Amino acid sequence: MERYLQIGKVNLMHNVLWHLLACALLLCASPLVLGTSNLGERDTAKVLEMFVALIGIIMIPSVFLPEQNRDIRELIRSKYTGCGIVYGIRLMTSVLILAALLGIYVWILARGNCSFPVAGYYCGTLAEMLFLGGLGLFFYGLSDNLVIGYMIPFFYYIVAIGSGDKYLRMFYPFSMQKGSYDEKYYLLAGAVIMIGAGVCLRCRRR
C-alpha cells in the first residue's frame, strides 16, 4: 500500500499539478465566455457539454505523459510494480480530480440560480469528459505520440459542432442540449473500452 501511495504522490507532484492548473484556469475563464448565472436547462447544458467537458482532454491523456521520456519508461518497466498498476493509479487520480472539479462547477451553477437537473447533468458531463479523455488516451497509446493524443479528441469535438448528431448519432456529445441522455451511456461505454485498450496498448509497447 505504501508503494502505491508513493506512486500517487509522485504523480501529483510532478505530473498532475500543471494539468490541474490548466483545468482550473479554463474553468475560471468560462464565466467570461458563457456565464454561470440564471441559465435555463439548455444553456446550462451548453456550458457543461461544450466547455467544461474539455478538461477531460487535459487530464486523462496526461496519464502517459511521463513516459515520453524513454529513460523514465525504462525505469518504470524495471520496477517490481507493473506498469498497468502505475497507469491505473494515475488514471484513478485524474478521474477523481475531474469528478471533483465538475462537482465544484455544478455547485457554482446551482448557486447561480441556474435551472437544471443537477445529478443528471453531472453524470452526463462526466461521461463526456471520460469519453473525450479516453479518445485521447487510446490514440496516444496506439501512436505513442502526444500531439495525436490531444488532436484526435479536439477533431472529434469540431466534427460534433459542425455535423451535429447527423453522423455521430449515439456518440453525439452534446445531447443534453436536446434533452436526451441516452447518448451519454454510449459515451461512457466507449470511454471504458478506449481507456482499457489504451492502457493495454501502452503496457505492451517496448
C-alpha positions, 0 to 999 in steps of 0.5 A: 500500500505504501508503494502505491501511495508513493506512486500517487504522490509522485504523480501529483507532484510532478505530473498532475499539478500543471494539468490541474492548473490548466483545468482550473484556469479554463474553468475560471475563464468560462464565466467570461465566455458563457456565464454561470448565472440564471441559465435555463436547462439548455444553456446550462447544458451548453456550458457543461457539454461544450466547455467544461467537458474539455478538461477531460482532454487535459487530464486523462491523456496526461496519464502517459505523459511521463513516459515520453521520456524513454529513460523514465519508461525504462525505469518504470518497466524495471520496477517490481510494480507493473506498469498497468498498476502505475497507469491505473493509479494515475488514471484513478487520480485524474478521474477523481480530480475531474469528478471533483472539479465538475462537482465544484462547477455544478455547485457554482451553477446551482448557486447561480440560480441556474435551472437544471437537473443537477445529478443528471447533468453531472453524470452526463458531463462526466461521461463526456469528459471520460469519453473525450479523455479516453479518445485521447488516451487510446490514440496516444497509446496506439501512436505513442505520440502526444500531439495525436493524443490531444488532436484526435479528441479536439477533431472529434469535438469540431466534427460534433459542432459542425455535423451535429448528431447527423453522423455521430448519432449515439456518440453525439456529445452534446445531447443534453442540449436536446434533452436526451441522455441516452447518448451519454451511456454510449459515451461512457461505454466507449470511454471504458473500452478506449481507456482499457485498450489504451492502457493495454496498448501502452503496457505492451509497447517496448 
